[in-house]
Amino acid sequence: MGCGLRRTGAVTQEGMCHSAVQFRQLHGAPIVEPMFAAYAARIDRDQPLSGLELGERPAPEARPGWSTITVRAASLNHHDLWSLRGVGLPEERLPMILGCDAAGIDEDGNEVVLHSVIGQTGHGVGPKEPRSILTERYQGTFAEQVAVPTWNVLPKPKELSFAEAACLPTAWLTAYRMLFTNAGVRPGDSVLVQGAGGGVATAAIVLGKAAGLRVFATSRDEAKRKRALELGAVEAVEPGARLPQRVDAVIETVGAATWSHSVKSLRPGGTIVISGATSGDRPSHAELTRIFFLELKVVGSTMGTKEELEDLLSFCAATGVRPVIDEVLPLDRAREGFERLESGDQFGKIVLTNG
């Protein structure tokens, strides 16, 4: 965006930017232009949005083995709210631009999608650095530009819009891995998706339907249950309601509030795959007796690999499956998107766009 003319006290942002540029020119340092971004300025575990700020941040600087991407669209995830609470993001790394997902244009003009896991196989990072998700160690995608290892850049299928593609690398990739890698379900199998409405849950419903699964869903909200049926669920019930059959697998992202129901809904030998706990991670009833007696499997799942993202992109391009988008907002209205995500009123993904 360049330097704006907003006034801060008696000094304009333009004057501050010019001073910084002059200082760098005098000292032979590379000039770093500012850009507009949504970022975590403070950590607040009780009121996370109080730490969210929108304003100018330094644009990415060139580094070997990395690419700078001009962001066209990025989508919100619960990970962004957890970051504002300080989960995975210590205060010493602030300010941190938020956002894991993005689709945009690379330095050669190609339309691309980003894989959000940095250092999966050591690309672009030090030999002893553990893998991380954008916004944990490296600045995120809610900005005009973002830098990632070149290895993390994938071609965007022409069949997908920037907004659609930006929904895939976190929530949809998580759902894809949960269903097909960790639950191991096949056409004709049955799946319960807890908490219809969230990004992972809506993705699991759509992907499950497309793969020939018999999908059941839960939600406290009648309108969301209706939407789940429209997406392909064979039945949508209130949390805790008895299903007409025991299922082969449960896709669990809610946590404590639905855990007992998830365990009780499985057939003997069935699998719960859990990737989140938005209602808390300490269920009042762990149902351990049922788990060992019925030989149930509990599998943790986080994100997905670059190869799985490539498969997901190809699957969506070939089948016509598209992410469920709740709302598209310009980046300068990011706070509205965060507020909607925090309230839990969304059904599907919230997307932020540039230009």
C-alpha positions as CSV (number, residue, x, y, z in Angstrom):
1,M,0.0,0.0,0.0
2,G,3.0,2.3,0.5
3,C,3.0,5.1,3.1
4,G,-0.3,6.6,4.0
5,L,-1.3,10.0,5.2
6,R,-2.9,9.0,8.5
7,R,-1.9,11.3,11.4
8,T,-0.5,9.9,14.6
9,G,-0.1,12.7,17.1
10,A,1.8,15.6,15.4
11,V,3.6,13.3,13.0
12,T,2.1,11.9,9.9
13,Q,2.7,8.2,8.9
14,E,4.1,9.6,5.7
15,G,6.7,11.6,7.6
16,M,7.7,8.6,9.7
17,C,8.0,6.5,6.5
18,H,10.2,9.1,4.8
19,S,12.4,9.3,7.9
20,A,12.9,5.6,7.9
21,V,13.7,5.5,4.2
22,Q,16.3,8.3,4.6
23,F,17.9,6.6,7.5
24,R,18.3,3.3,5.5
25,Q,19.6,5.2,2.5
26,L,22.2,7.0,4.6
27,H,23.4,3.8,6.3
28,G,23.4,1.7,3.1
29,A,20.6,-0.7,4.4
30,P,18.0,-2.1,2.0
31,I,14.8,-0.1,1.9
32,V,11.8,-2.0,3.3
33,E,8.5,-0.6,2.2
34,P,5.6,-0.8,4.6
35,M,2.4,-2.7,3.7
36,F,-1.1,-3.0,5.3
37,A,-1.6,-6.0,7.5
38,A,-3.8,-7.5,10.3
39,Y,-1.5,-8.5,13.1
40,A,-1.2,-9.6,16.8
41,A,0.2,-6.7,18.8
42,R,-0.6,-8.1,22.2
43,I,-1.5,-11.4,23.8
44,D,-4.8,-11.5,25.7
45,R,-6.0,-15.0,26.8
46,D,-9.5,-13.7,27.9
47,Q,-10.2,-11.1,25.2
48,P,-8.1,-12.1,22.2
49,L,-9.5,-9.5,19.8
50,S,-8.1,-6.7,22.0
51,G,-4.7,-7.7,20.8
52,L,-5.6,-7.5,17.1
53,E,-4.5,-4.4,15.2
54,L,-4.7,-3.3,11.6
55,G,-2.0,-1.1,10.2
56,E,1.3,-0.9,8.5
57,R,4.0,-3.5,8.9
58,P,7.3,-4.1,7.0
59,A,7.0,-5.9,3.7
60,P,9.0,-9.2,3.4
61,E,12.7,-8.9,2.6
62,A,14.2,-11.2,0.0
63,R,16.1,-14.2,1.3
64,P,17.6,-17.2,-0.5
65,G,15.3,-20.2,-1.1
66,W,12.2,-18.2,-0.3
67,S,9.5,-16.5,-2.5
68,T,7.5,-13.4,-1.9
69,I,3.9,-13.8,-2.8
70,T,1.4,-11.0,-3.5
71,V,-1.6,-12.1,-1.5
72,R,-4.9,-12.0,-3.4
73,A,-7.0,-13.9,-0.8
74,A,-6.5,-15.4,2.7
75,S,-8.9,-17.2,5.0
76,L,-9.4,-17.2,8.7
77,N,-8.9,-20.2,11.0
78,H,-9.4,-20.8,14.7
79,H,-5.6,-21.0,14.8
80,D,-5.7,-17.2,14.4
81,L,-7.8,-16.7,17.5
82,W,-5.5,-19.1,19.4
83,S,-2.5,-17.1,18.3
84,L,-4.1,-14.0,19.8
85,R,-4.4,-15.9,23.0
86,G,-0.7,-16.8,23.0
87,V,-1.1,-20.4,22.0
88,G,2.0,-21.2,19.9
89,L,2.9,-17.5,19.8
90,P,5.0,-16.2,22.7
91,E,5.1,-12.5,23.3
92,E,8.7,-12.1,22.3
93,R,7.7,-12.8,18.7
94,L,5.2,-10.0,18.6
95,P,4.1,-8.2,16.5
96,M,3.1,-11.1,14.3
97,I,1.1,-10.8,11.1
98,L,-1.7,-13.4,11.4
99,G,-3.1,-15.8,8.8
100,C,-2.1,-19.3,7.7
101,D,-3.9,-19.7,4.3
102,A,-3.3,-17.7,1.1
103,A,-3.6,-17.8,-2.6
104,G,-1.9,-15.1,-4.8
105,I,0.7,-14.3,-7.4
106,D,4.3,-15.3,-7.3
107,E,7.3,-13.2,-8.5
108,D,7.0,-14.6,-12.0
109,G,3.3,-13.8,-12.3
110,N,2.0,-17.3,-11.7
111,E,-1.2,-18.0,-9.7
112,V,-0.3,-20.0,-6.6
113,V,-1.5,-21.5,-3.4
114,L,0.7,-21.8,-0.2
115,H,1.3,-24.8,2.0
116,S,1.2,-23.4,5.5
117,V,3.6,-25.8,7.3
118,I,7.1,-24.4,7.3
119,G,10.0,-26.8,7.6
120,Q,8.0,-30.0,6.9
121,T,11.1,-31.5,5.3
122,G,13.7,-28.9,6.2
123,H,13.1,-26.7,3.2
124,G,13.9,-23.0,3.8
125,V,14.8,-23.4,7.5
126,G,17.8,-24.4,9.6
127,P,18.7,-28.1,10.1
128,K,17.5,-28.3,13.8
129,E,14.4,-26.0,13.4
130,P,11.1,-27.9,14.1
131,R,8.2,-27.5,11.7
132,S,5.8,-24.7,12.4
133,I,2.7,-23.1,10.9
134,L,2.7,-19.6,9.5
135,T,2.3,-17.1,12.3
136,E,4.1,-19.2,14.9
137,R,7.6,-18.4,13.8
138,Y,7.1,-16.6,10.5
139,Q,4.9,-13.7,9.5
140,G,1.5,-14.7,8.2
141,T,-0.8,-14.0,5.2
142,F,-3.2,-11.3,6.4
143,A,-1.1,-8.7,4.5
144,E,-0.4,-7.5,1.0
145,Q,2.6,-9.8,0.7
146,V,4.0,-12.9,2.5
147,A,7.3,-14.7,2.2
148,V,7.5,-18.5,2.4
149,P,10.0,-21.2,1.3
150,T,9.8,-21.6,-2.4
151,W,9.1,-25.3,-1.8
152,N,5.8,-24.3,-0.1
153,V,4.4,-22.7,-3.2
154,L,2.0,-24.8,-5.4
155,P,0.3,-23.9,-8.7
156,K,-3.3,-22.8,-8.2
157,P,-5.7,-24.8,-10.5
158,K,-7.4,-22.5,-13.0
159,E,-10.7,-24.0,-12.0
160,L,-10.5,-22.4,-8.5
161,S,-10.9,-18.7,-7.7
162,F,-8.4,-17.1,-5.4
163,A,-10.9,-17.0,-2.6
164,E,-11.7,-20.7,-3.0
165,A,-8.1,-21.7,-3.2
166,A,-7.3,-19.7,0.0
167,C,-9.7,-21.9,2.0
168,L,-7.9,-25.1,1.3
169,P,-4.5,-25.2,2.9
170,T,-5.6,-25.4,6.6
171,A,-9.2,-26.3,7.3
172,W,-9.9,-28.3,4.1
173,L,-6.5,-29.9,4.2
174,T,-7.1,-30.9,7.8
175,A,-10.4,-32.5,6.9
176,Y,-8.9,-34.3,3.9
177,R,-6.2,-35.8,6.1
178,M,-8.6,-36.7,8.8
179,L,-11.0,-38.6,6.5
180,F,-8.7,-40.3,4.0
181,T,-5.4,-40.7,5.7
182,N,-6.2,-41.1,9.4
183,A,-9.8,-42.5,9.5
184,G,-9.1,-44.6,6.4
185,V,-12.7,-44.5,5.3
186,R,-13.9,-45.8,1.9
187,P,-17.0,-45.3,-0.2
188,G,-20.0,-46.7,1.6
189,D,-18.6,-46.1,5.1
190,S,-20.4,-43.9,7.6
191,V,-19.0,-40.8,9.3
192,L,-20.2,-38.5,12.1
193,V,-19.0,-34.9,11.8
194,Q,-19.4,-33.0,15.0
195,G,-20.1,-29.2,15.0
196,A,-21.3,-28.5,11.5
197,G,-20.5,-24.9,10.7
198,G,-16.8,-24.7,11.3
199,G,-14.3,-24.8,8.5
200,V,-13.0,-28.3,9.1
201,A,-16.5,-29.7,9.7
202,T,-18.1,-28.2,6.6
203,A,-15.1,-29.4,4.6
204,A,-15.5,-32.9,6.0
205,I,-19.2,-33.0,5.1
206,V,-18.6,-31.9,1.5
207,L,-15.5,-34.1,1.0
208,G,-17.3,-37.1,2.6
209,K,-20.3,-36.7,0.4
210,A,-18.1,-36.4,-2.7
211,A,-16.2,-39.6,-1.7
212,G,-19.4,-41.7,-1.4
213,L,-19.6,-41.7,2.4
214,R,-22.7,-41.7,4.5
215,V,-22.3,-38.5,6.5
216,F,-24.1,-37.6,9.7
217,A,-23.6,-34.2,11.3
218,T,-24.4,-32.3,14.5
219,S,-25.1,-28.7,15.4
220,R,-26.9,-26.8,18.2
221,D,-28.2,-24.4,15.5
222,E,-31.2,-25.5,13.4
223,A,-30.2,-23.4,10.5
224,K,-26.7,-25.0,10.5
225,R,-28.3,-28.4,10.6
226,K,-30.4,-27.5,7.5
227,R,-27.2,-26.3,5.7
228,A,-25.5,-29.5,6.6
229,L,-28.2,-31.5,4.9
230,E,-28.0,-29.2,1.8
231,L,-24.2,-30.0,1.7
232,G,-24.9,-33.7,1.6
233,A,-25.3,-35.0,5.1
234,V,-27.9,-37.8,5.3
235,E,-29.0,-36.6,8.7
236,A,-28.2,-33.7,11.0
237,V,-29.1,-33.8,14.7
238,E,-28.5,-31.9,17.9
239,P,-25.3,-32.7,19.8
240,G,-25.8,-35.8,21.9
241,A,-28.8,-37.2,19.9
242,R,-28.7,-40.9,19.1
243,L,-27.9,-41.7,15.5
244,P,-29.9,-44.3,13.6
245,Q,-26.7,-46.4,13.3
246,R,-23.2,-46.7,14.8
247,V,-20.6,-45.1,12.5
248,D,-17.2,-46.2,11.2
249,A,-15.5,-42.9,12.1
250,V,-16.0,-39.6,13.9
251,I,-14.5,-36.3,12.8
252,E,-14.0,-34.4,16.1
253,T,-13.1,-30.8,16.3
254,V,-15.3,-29.6,19.2
255,G,-13.7,-31.5,22.0
256,A,-15.1,-31.7,25.6
257,A,-18.7,-30.8,24.7
258,T,-19.1,-33.7,22.2
259,W,-16.5,-36.2,23.2
260,S,-18.8,-38.6,25.1
261,H,-21.3,-38.5,22.2
262,S,-18.5,-39.2,19.7
263,V,-17.3,-42.3,21.6
264,K,-20.8,-43.6,22.0
265,S,-21.6,-43.2,18.3
266,L,-18.8,-45.5,17.1
267,R,-19.2,-49.1,16.1
268,P,-16.8,-51.6,17.7
269,G,-13.4,-51.0,16.3
270,G,-14.3,-47.6,14.9
271,T,-12.0,-44.5,14.9
272,I,-12.3,-41.0,16.3
273,V,-10.0,-38.6,14.5
274,I,-9.5,-35.4,16.5
275,S,-7.9,-32.2,15.3
276,G,-9.2,-29.6,17.7
277,A,-11.0,-28.9,20.9
278,T,-12.9,-25.6,20.5
279,S,-15.0,-26.3,23.6
280,G,-12.1,-27.3,25.8
281,D,-9.8,-30.3,26.0
282,R,-11.0,-31.8,29.3
283,P,-14.2,-33.8,28.8
284,S,-16.2,-34.7,32.0
285,H,-16.5,-38.3,30.8
286,A,-13.5,-39.7,28.9
287,E,-15.4,-43.0,28.3
288,L,-12.2,-45.0,28.7
289,T,-14.0,-48.2,29.5
290,R,-16.0,-48.1,26.3
291,I,-12.8,-47.2,24.3
292,F,-10.8,-50.2,25.5
293,F,-13.8,-52.7,25.6
294,L,-14.9,-51.9,22.1
295,E,-11.3,-51.5,20.9
296,L,-11.9,-48.0,19.6
297,K,-9.1,-46.0,18.0
298,V,-8.4,-42.4,18.9
299,V,-6.1,-40.7,16.3
300,G,-4.8,-37.2,16.6
301,S,-4.5,-35.2,13.3
302,T,-2.8,-31.9,12.5
303,M,-2.9,-30.1,9.1
304,G,-1.6,-32.2,6.2
305,T,1.4,-32.6,4.0
306,K,2.2,-30.7,0.8
307,E,1.5,-33.9,-1.2
308,E,-1.9,-34.2,0.4
309,L,-2.6,-30.5,-0.5
310,E,-1.6,-31.3,-4.1
311,D,-4.1,-34.2,-4.1
312,L,-6.8,-32.0,-2.5
313,L,-6.3,-29.3,-5.1
314,S,-6.5,-31.8,-7.9
315,F,-9.6,-33.4,-6.4
316,C,-11.5,-30.1,-6.2
317,A,-10.4,-29.1,-9.7
318,A,-11.5,-32.4,-11.2
319,T,-14.8,-33.0,-9.3
320,G,-16.2,-29.5,-9.0
321,V,-16.1,-29.7,-5.2
322,R,-15.7,-26.2,-3.8
323,P,-15.1,-24.8,-0.3
324,V,-18.1,-23.4,1.6
325,I,-17.5,-19.7,2.0
326,D,-19.5,-17.9,4.6
327,E,-18.3,-14.3,3.9
328,V,-15.7,-12.4,1.8
329,L,-14.3,-9.2,3.3
330,P,-11.6,-6.8,2.2
331,L,-8.5,-7.0,4.4
332,D,-9.2,-3.6,6.0
333,R,-12.4,-5.1,7.5
334,A,-10.5,-8.1,9.0
335,R,-11.8,-7.3,12.5
336,E,-15.4,-8.0,11.4
337,G,-14.2,-11.4,10.2
338,F,-12.5,-12.1,13.5
339,E,-15.6,-11.1,15.4
340,R,-17.8,-13.4,13.4
341,L,-15.3,-16.3,13.8
342,E,-15.1,-15.8,17.6
343,S,-18.9,-15.7,17.9
344,G,-19.3,-19.0,16.1
345,D,-22.0,-17.7,13.8
346,Q,-20.2,-18.5,10.6
347,F,-21.0,-21.5,8.3
348,G,-17.9,-22.3,6.3
349,K,-14.9,-20.1,5.7
350,I,-14.4,-16.4,6.1
351,V,-12.1,-14.9,3.4
352,L,-10.1,-11.7,3.4
353,T,-9.1,-10.2,0.0
354,N,-6.6,-7.7,-1.4
355,G,-7.5,-5.6,-4.5
